[in-house]
Amino acid sequence: MYITDFELGVEEKILTRGKKYFADGSVADLWAQSPNLYCAVVEGSIPYDVEIRIGANGEILHHSCDCPYDWGEYCKHEVAVLLAIREHMEQGTVLKQQGQKQGLRSLLSGKSKNELVDLLYELAIEHDLREDIIFRWESADDQS
């Protein structure tokens, strides 16, 4: 299977879903781990990690996703990432390298206390976690 025509080996339903993920911008992050190894985060019901290795001739040598799909060779997350990789190759754009990806902990530790409190509050309201957080911190304070 090659990056140029991998669609030929993908079930139509999965291909359609993968194309939608790609078109909707669900490939949230894509970087080159090494010259032929691509890693990505795809936003699905939860974020999924995808890894694709492509040979010098464009052959797809390896693909994996940590989603539970196991009914076919490719899942919709892998399809979305393959489309993103192919787009970068066709456009000649350079993907960021592994060292350029900033981890979440590093990113958060560079923020001020007020920025972190604002973020936590926003996420708590958005995901209806207000009571959970209050219970957690009130319980911790009571034990001190």
C-alpha positions in Angstrom: 0.0 0.0 0.0 1.3 3.4 -0.9 0.5 6.9 0.4 -0.6 7.9 -3.2 -3.3 5.3 -3.4 -4.0 3.8 0.0 -7.7 4.5 -0.4 -8.0 1.5 -2.6 -7.4 -0.8 0.4 -9.7 0.9 2.8 -13.3 0.0 3.4 -15.7 2.6 2.0 -17.4 3.4 5.3 -14.0 4.0 7.0 -12.7 6.0 4.1 -15.7 8.3 4.2 -15.3 8.8 8.0 -11.6 9.4 7.7 -12.1 12.0 5.0 -14.6 13.8 7.1 -12.2 13.8 10.1 -9.5 15.2 7.8 -11.8 17.8 6.3 -13.1 18.9 9.7 -9.6 19.5 11.0 -9.7 16.6 13.5 -6.0 15.9 12.9 -5.1 18.2 15.8 -1.4 17.7 15.7 1.0 16.2 13.2 4.8 16.0 13.4 7.7 14.1 12.0 9.3 11.9 14.7 12.0 11.1 12.2 12.3 11.5 8.4 9.9 8.6 7.7 8.0 8.3 10.9 4.9 10.5 11.4 3.0 10.9 14.7 -0.3 12.6 15.1 -3.1 13.3 17.6 -6.6 13.0 16.1 -9.6 14.4 18.0 -12.3 11.8 18.1 -14.6 10.9 21.0 -11.2 11.2 22.9 -7.8 12.1 21.4 -6.2 9.2 19.7 -2.5 8.8 18.9 -1.6 7.6 15.4 1.8 6.6 14.1 2.6 6.1 10.4 5.9 5.0 8.9 6.4 5.6 5.2 9.3 4.2 3.1 11.4 6.3 0.7 9.3 5.1 -2.2 6.0 6.2 -0.5 5.1 2.7 0.7 3.2 2.6 4.0 5.4 0.4 6.1 3.6 0.7 9.4 0.5 2.2 10.8 -1.1 2.1 14.3 -3.7 3.9 16.3 -4.6 3.5 19.9 -8.4 3.4 19.2 -10.3 0.2 19.8 -11.1 -0.4 16.1 -10.0 -3.8 14.8 -12.4 -4.7 12.0 -10.2 -3.7 9.1 -6.7 -2.8 8.2 -7.1 1.0 8.7 -9.2 3.0 11.1 -10.8 6.4 10.3 -8.1 8.1 12.4 -5.3 6.6 10.4 -7.0 7.5 7.2 -7.3 11.2 8.3 -3.6 11.2 9.2 -2.6 9.6 5.9 -4.5 12.3 4.1 -2.8 15.0 6.1 0.6 13.5 5.5 -0.1 13.2 1.7 -1.3 16.8 1.6 2.0 18.0 3.3 4.0 15.9 0.8 2.1 17.2 -2.2 2.4 20.8 -1.0 6.0 20.4 -0.1 5.4 21.8 3.4 7.7 20.9 6.2 6.3 19.2 9.3 7.6 20.2 12.7 10.1 17.8 14.1 9.8 15.9 17.4 11.9 18.4 19.4 9.5 21.2 18.4 6.5 19.7 20.0 5.9 21.1 23.4 4.4 18.8 26.0 1.3 19.7 28.0 3.1 19.9 31.3 5.8 22.2 29.9 3.2 24.4 28.3 1.1 24.7 31.5 4.1 25.4 33.7 4.8 28.5 31.6 1.4 30.0 32.5 0.6 32.3 35.4 -1.6 31.2 38.3 -4.4 33.4 37.1 -4.3 31.9 33.6 -4.4 28.4 35.0 -7.3 29.2 37.4 -9.2 30.8 34.5 -8.6 27.7 32.3 -9.6 25.3 35.1 -12.8 27.3 35.8 -13.7 27.4 32.1 -13.2 23.7 31.7 -15.1 22.9 34.9 -18.1 24.8 33.6 -17.9 23.5 30.1 -17.7 19.9 31.2 -20.0 20.2 34.2 -17.2 19.4 36.7 -17.9 22.1 39.2 -19.3 19.8 41.9 -16.6 17.2 41.4 -13.9 19.8 41.9 -15.6 21.4 44.9 -16.0 18.0 46.5 -12.4 17.0 45.8 -10.9 20.2 47.2 -13.3 20.5 50.2 -12.6 16.9 51.1 -8.8 17.5 50.9 -9.1 20.6 53.1 -11.2 18.8 55.7 -8.5 16.1 56.1 -5.7 18.7 56.8 
